[in-house]
Amino acid sequence: MFRKKFKDKDLLWLIDTIVDSMEGDKGLAIGSLFSQWGGNFYLTYFDHWTKEEKKIKYYYRYCDDVVILHESKEFLHNLRLDIEEYLKVNLDLKLKENYQVFPTKIRGIDFVGYRHFGDYILLRKTTAKNFKRKMRNILNKCKSGKEMSYSEWCSINSYKGWVMYCNGFNLTKKYINPLTPYVNEYYRKNIKKG
């Protein structure tokens, strides 16, 4: 598939070297950056087939996680059969057994770290739980007179980013706002410097 798209011999040599360095006949190491890029490239053909040939309007993919929205359960079950055949015949891939068809307004869609309910978005339960625990621990540390570490400062800013893209007003108010004076103080003393 790479040879179909790319003609640069040096690039093809590099791709071959990376692929041949992996054990087994299939797959790439998950931690490899090439694995992410290669997986996205490889599934681009599936993206085009799904949107252009199958005419699926509400199709979302991130790496190998796919969400398809449709009002008919029967349509989705039939589409799954077509997808299984396409993946097997064209990409030599197998659909995971844990696919699900369910009403999204009730349960929400767990996708890319959030639970999507159509008109509102929440953090994934495990992410929210970890967020709350970590923020409480950092706040307790700061209240006891100890300075947060650079890693903790980065965590707070990272979680602020997560919460920014969901309906997280209450999370911000309860867990981030109490840390703001400590975050600002850390920034002033250790990051800004000058």
N, C-alpha and C positions, 0 to 999 in steps of 0.2 A: 504494500500500500504506500509506503514512503517513496518507493521508486516511481510510482505512478505520478506523484505530486512534485517530487524534488529531483533536479537533474545535476546539482552540484556534487561532484565526486568526493570532495573533502567532507561535505556534510554527510553524505551517505556512508563514507568510511567511519565517521564518528558515531553515527547511529548504529551501524553494524557492530562496532567495538563495544558500545554500551549494551546492546541487546545480547551479544555473545558472551559478555562477562557475567550474565545471570545464569543461575543453575536452572535446569529443566528446559522444556521445549516451549512453555507458555508463560506469559506474565513477566512483570518487571518488579523489582524491589519497591515496596510501597513508599519508603522514605526518599527514594530517588526523585529529584526534580524532573528528570526526563520521564519518569513514570507518569507524573501528573500531566505534563505536556503531551506525551505520547498517547495517553488515554484520551485526553480531550481531542487530539487530532484524529485518532482512530474512530472515535464516536461521532465525529462531524458528519460522516456519511449517514449514520443513523438519524442525526438531527434533520438533515435534508430530506431523507426518505419520509420521516414522520410528518414534517411540516408541509412538504411539497407534494408528495404522492398520496399520503393518507389524509392530508388536509386537516391536521389537528391544530386547532386554534390555540388552545391553552396547554402548551407543552413547555416544561421547564427542566433543565438539566444542569447539574453541577457535578463535574467528574462523572462518577457512575451512578449517582442518585438522580432518578427521574420522577417527575410529577406530571401527570396528565389529568386534566379536569374535563369532565363531561357530565351532562345531566342524566345519561342513561347507563345503568349498571351493565345491562346486556351489551351495549356498545363497547364498554371498557373490557368486558370479559372476552368478546370477540377480537378486539384490538390486541389484547395480550397474546392470543394465539398467533396473530399475524406478526407481532413483534418477536415472539420466540422463533418463528420460522425465519424471519429476516436476519436476526442475529446469528442463527446457526448457519444458514446458507451463505450469507454475504460477509460476515465478520468472524466466523468460527468462535462465537461466544455463546454462553448459556445464560438465560435469565435466572436471577436468584429466586429461590423458592419462597422468600419472605415478602413477595409482592402483596399488596392489599388493595381492595376496593371498598370504600366506605364513604358515608356522608360527611363532607368536610366541615359544614357549619357547626356540627355537634362536637366532633372530636378534634377538629383542627388538623393541619398538615405540619408534621414535624420535618422541617427542611432547612438546611444551612444554619442550624443553631437556634432557630426560632420555631414557634408554633403559630401558624397562620390560620386565622379564622375568617378571612374575607375582609371584614371591616375593622378588625384589630389584630395586633400581633403581640405575642408574649415571648419572653425568653424561654428556651427549652427548660424543662423542669430541673434537669441535672445542672445546667449552667446557672440557673437562678439559685439553686441550693448552694453551689460552690461560691457564687458571687456573694451571697449573704454571709456565709461563714467567713470568707476571706476578709470582707469589709469589717465585720464585727471584731475579728482578731486584730486587724491593723488599728482600728479605733481604740480598742482596749490597750494596746501597746503604747499608742500616742498619749492616751489619757494618763498612763502611768509615768509619763515623763521621758520615755525613750523616743528617739527619732526613728522614723520609718526608714527602711533601706531603699536603695535605688530600685530594686526588684519590686518592692511593695508599691512604690510611687508609680512604676510602670504598670503594675496590675490595676491600680485604681484608674489610671488613664485608659487602659485597655477596656475595662468594664464600662467606663463612661461611654466609650465608643459603641459597645454592644447595646447598652440601654438606649442610646440615642435613636436607634433604628427600630424601636418597638414602643408599645404603649407602656412606658416605664416611668411615668411621672412619680408614682408612689415609691418605686424602688429608689429613684434618685433622691427623693425627699427624705426617705428613712435611712438609706445606707451611704449615699455619696455626699449629700450636703453636710452632714456632721464632720466629714473628713476634709472638707474644703479648706478650712484655715490651716490644717497640718500640711496639706498638699501644697498650698501657696507658700507656706514657710519653707518647706523643703526645696521648692523651686527657687525661691529667692536666695537661700543659703548655698545650695549645691549645684544648681543648673545654670542660673542666670550669670552669676559671678562676673560682674563687670559691666 
